[in-house]
Amino acid sequence: MAAQHRVMPGAQYSLHEFQSADGSRFRQYVSSSGMVFAVSWRTLYKPDLSALLGTSYPGYSAAARVAAQRTGVQRYFQHDDLDLVLQSSAYLHVFSGFAFRRSMLPRGVNPEQIGLE
């Protein structure tokens, strides 16, 4: 993806934002140790969640398969297990969402403070 990349450093984590010409935006929240503990997206196409979630993807994928068996139009999905929290939605060709791992949140960082949840 050809995108502009900017980094906004902070005390406990840095925010890496990738914005493409079509307006799609991905954000990675990176701890001071270099680990990505959260991601968020707002795109015009369905994002590759296996790439965004990495090793957390299998848990999400299993839950998403179960949810896909429900009848009706589904524009919203929420997954919350012991560690991974993910919320995604699709409406009028805009896909948005976020995911984070509780076990990887830097000490003192609350998901609500950084715009997740």
N, C-alpha and C positions, 0 to 999 in steps of 0.2 A: 504494500500500500504506500503510495507516495503521499507523504503527509508532512506538515510542519510539526516540529517537535520542540517543545519548550519545557524547561524544568523550573519548578518553583520550590526552592529549598525551604525547609522548616526545621524546627528544633528537634522534633521526634521522628519526622518522616519527610520525604520530598514527594512532590506531585509531578508526575511526568504526563504531559498532555500531548496527544497526537491528534491533529486536525487536518482532514483532507479537503480538497477543493470542493467536494460536493456537500460539505458541512458536517460530515460524519466526525464524531469525536470519541476518542478512547482515552481513559485516564488510568494510570497505574499509580498506586500508593505504595511507596517503597520505604521500608524502614531504614534506620541508620546503618544496619548491618547488611543492607543490600537485598533484602528479601521483599518480594511483592506480596503484600498482605491483603490488598483489595484492588478491585478493578471496577470501572463503570463505563458505560457506553451509551451513545445516542447516535444511531446510524440510519441510513436509508435502505439498508440491506441486513439480512439476518447475520449476526456476527458468528464467527467460528469459535464457539464456546470451548471446544477442546483445546484450542490454542490459548484462549484467555484464562481458562481455569487450571490448565496443567494437570498436576497429580490429583486435583480435586474433581476432575471431570467424571470419573466412573461413578461416584456417589450421586452426582447431579443427574447423570445420564439414566441411571436406573430409576430414579424418582420421576424424571420427565417421561419415560416410557409408560409408567403406570398412569400418570396424569393424561397422557395422550389417548388413553383408552376411554376416557369420559366422553359422553356425547355432547354435541353442540359446539358452537364457536368458542374457542379459547384464546383470549387476548392477553391473559395475565397468568403468570406462574410464580409461585413462591415455594421455595425449598428452605427448610430450616432444620438441620440435624444438630447433633452435638457440637459440630465445629463449623461446617460450611453454611453460610446464609446467602441465599441467592433470590433475587427478585427480578423478573423480566416481564416486559409487556410489548405488545405490538398493536399499533393503531394507525390507520391511514398511511401505511407504508413507512412508519417510523418505528424502529426497534430501540428500546431503551431498557436499561437495567443496571444492576450492580451485584457484586458478590464480594464477600470477605470471609476470612477464616478467623474465628474467635481466638484460636490458639496462637495466631501470629500477630495479633494487634499489639503494637508497642504499648508498654506500660503507660497508663494515663490517657490513652487515645480512646475516645468513645465514638462508635460509628455515627451517631447522630451529629457530633461536632463537625465531622468532615463531609456531611451531606449524604451519608449512606443511611438507610432506614427511614 
